[in-house]
Amino acid sequence: MRSFVTGWVQSEYGGRVKQLESDITFHIGKQEAELTLRVNSAAFYGDLNQLKNLIGAGADPKNTDYDGRSPLVPAKCLLSICHRQAVN
């Protein structure tokens, strides 16, 4: 009986630990996705101060959003537009 109770408690505890790990992984992924979206948005609008703040807070500018875009793409486009305007 004792081994049955011990096994049941360990099984119940192990299931809760796995669920907790799954929940934590989900929430970390969600936060990273939101942070990446904010970085891409700041890059798209050319908000250098916001970009610096987000990167300083731990955002990775190499992460891509749900469409596979990184903040480097809008930044490159913005630089290209600025360069064309400066030349003309």
N, C-alpha and C positions, 0 to 999 in steps of 0.2 A: 504494500500500500504506500509505503514511504517513497519508494522509487517512482511510483505512478504520480504522486503529488509533485515530487521534485521535477519529473519530466514535464508535467503539465505546466508548472510555474515557469520553467525555462522556455518552453514552447510559447507560452503567452507573452513572456518578456521579450523573447526574440522577435515575435511578430510585431510588437509595439516598436521595438528599436528599428526594424526595417521600415515600418510606416513613417516613423520620425525622420529617418534618413531620406526617404522618398520625398517627404514634405519639404525638408530643408533644401534638397537638390532642386525641387520645383521652384521654390521661392527665390533661390539664388539665380536660377536661370531667368526668371521673370524680371528680377531687378537688373540683371545684365542686359536683357533685351530693351528695357525701358531706358537705361543709361545710354546704350548704343543709339537708340532713336533720338535721344536728346542731343547727343554729340553730332549725329548726322544733320539734325535740324539746325543746330548752331552753325555748322559748317556751311549748310545751304544758304542761310541768311547772312553769312559773313560776320557772325558775332564772335569776334576774337576773344573778348573777355570771358564770355560764357564757355568757349572752348577751353581756355586756360583753366578756368575753375573746375570744369568737369574732368579734365585730364589730371589736374591736381588732386581731385577727389578719388582718383583711381580708375577712371574710364580708360579703356584701351582704344586708341584711335584706329587700330587695325581691325577691330571687330566689325562684322558686317551685319546689316539689318535683315529683315525677312525677305527682301528682294536680292540679297547678296551685295548690296552697295556698302562701301565704306565711306567715311567722311572725307577721304582723300579725293573721291570722284567729284563731289560738288566744289570742293576747294580748288581742284585743278580747273574746273570750268570757270569758276569765279576769277581765278588768276588769268585765264585766257581772255575773258571778256575785258578785264581791267587792262591787260596788255594791249589788246586791240584798240581800246579807247585812247590809251596813252599814245599809241603810234599815230592814230588819225588825228 
